[in-house]
Amino acid sequence: MNAVITGASRGIGKATARIFALHGYDLYLSSRNEKKLLQTIEELKKDFPNVSVDGKAFDLGKKQEAQLLGEWINTNADAIDVLVNNAGNFIQGDVSNEPDGALEEMIGVNLYSAYHLTRTVLPKMMATKAGHIFTLCSIASLGAYPGGGSYSISKFALLGFTKNLRRELQPHGIKVTAIIPGAAYTDSWKESGVAEQRLMEADDIAKVIYNATLLSPQAVVEEIIIRPQLGDL
């Protein structure tokens, strides 16, 4: 079994890689930061010597690099059992005051990365009539909030992409699930001053993703909303 995970060098992506490796999946990983990606690969190889772990650094906000990652996966993986579109970025600000270029950056990294990578590997998945695609959306996909700006716009769009993909792939035996998490304690929160205990753990999201793969072929969880116990911040 093979799992492809983007944004895999830290946070939710790294936690997801670990849980799939724990359950015997061979891993194909990607991240924009090559140094952190290589460190993650070495760590996973040490902790899970019975699985294969490989990866390449790409900036998935760029169409050509997302396609190159897909082509690399198509060449090296005999099948794609799980694809986790987790690459993402966050720029805080309202539409009226966020930095110029924020929309282009957010749409590129948070939406186009998933779109172009998925399109590149879909022929391989459709040929086997199997596989499970996850997109890491956000509570920001469901409603506007102060400071959400282009981030929220991009996550609304990612959820729309996921819904369309789910409908399109129904007859092909490929499952599609939108993961819609609230705040989890990852690097982006460490300087915020919010107590770690107030937020979810990255492992919480990873467990939800893995468990969604355990259903029978005739069942799929279309959307999973997971929030901190005390609610959104």
C-alpha positions, 0 to 999 in steps of 0.5 A, spaced: 500 500 500 502 506 498 500 513 501 502 520 497 502 526 502 504 533 501 506 538 506 509 532 509 515 535 513 512 538 519 505 539 522 499 535 520 503 532 514 508 529 518 503 526 523 499 523 517 506 520 514 507 517 521 501 514 522 500 511 515 508 508 516 505 505 522 500 501 519 505 499 513 504 504 508 510 505 503 510 513 503 511 518 497 512 525 500 513 532 498 514 539 501 517 545 499 523 545 504 528 540 502 532 540 508 526 539 513 523 534 508 530 530 508 530 530 515 523 527 516 524 522 511 531 520 515 527 520 521 521 515 518 526 510 515 529 510 522 522 509 526 519 504 521 525 500 517 520 495 514 516 501 510 519 504 504 520 512 504 521 517 499 520 524 497 522 530 493 521 537 494 517 541 490 513 548 490 506 546 489 504 553 488 507 552 481 503 549 476 509 545 473 512 543 480 505 540 482 505 536 475 512 534 476 511 531 483 505 527 480 509 525 474 515 522 479 509 519 483 506 516 477 513 513 475 515 510 481 509 508 485 505 502 482 499 504 485 496 510 489 492 508 495 492 514 498 493 521 496 493 527 502 493 534 499 495 537 505 500 543 502 498 549 504 500 556 507 496 562 511 497 569 510 493 573 515 489 579 513 482 582 511 481 583 504 481 590 505 488 590 508 492 584 506 499 584 503 498 585 495 499 578 492 496 574 498 490 572 494 495 569 488 499 566 493 493 563 497 490 560 491 496 557 488 498 553 494 492 552 497 488 550 491 492 549 485 497 545 488 491 540 490 488 541 483 494 540 479 497 534 483 490 530 483 489 531 475 496 528 474 495 522 478 488 521 476 489 517 470 493 512 474 488 511 480 482 511 475 486 505 471 485 501 478 478 503 480 481 504 487 484 509 492 482 515 497 483 522 496 483 527 502 484 534 501 486 538 508 480 544 508 479 548 514 473 551 518 475 557 514 472 553 508 465 553 512 465 561 514 468 567 514 472 570 520 476 576 521 483 576 518 481 570 514 481 574 507 484 570 502 486 564 506 478 563 507 477 564 500 482 559 498 479 554 503 472 555 500 475 554 493 478 547 496 472 545 499 468 546 492 474 542 488 473 537 493 465 536 492 466 536 485 471 531 485 467 527 489 461 527 484 466 526 478 469 520 481 463 516 484 463 511 478 470 510 478 471 507 485 475 512 488 473 515 494 474 523 496 474 526 503 474 533 505 478 534 512 475 540 515 479 542 522 479 547 526 485 550 530 491 544 531 497 546 535 502 546 529 508 551 527 504 556 525 501 557 532 507 556 536 508 564 537 501 566 538 501 565 545 495 560 545 496 555 550 497 548 547 492 545 551 487 549 548 488 546 541 487 540 537 494 535 536 496 534 529 495 527 531 488 528 532 487 530 524 492 524 522 488 519 526 481 521 523 484 521 516 487 514 517 481 511 520 477 514 514 480 509 510 478 503 514 471 503 511 468 498 506 469 499 499 462 501 498 462 507 504 465 513 504 466 519 509 465 525 505 466 531 510 469 530 517 469 536 521 473 536 527 474 542 532 477 543 539 473 541 545 472 548 547 470 550 540 474 555 535 478 561 537 
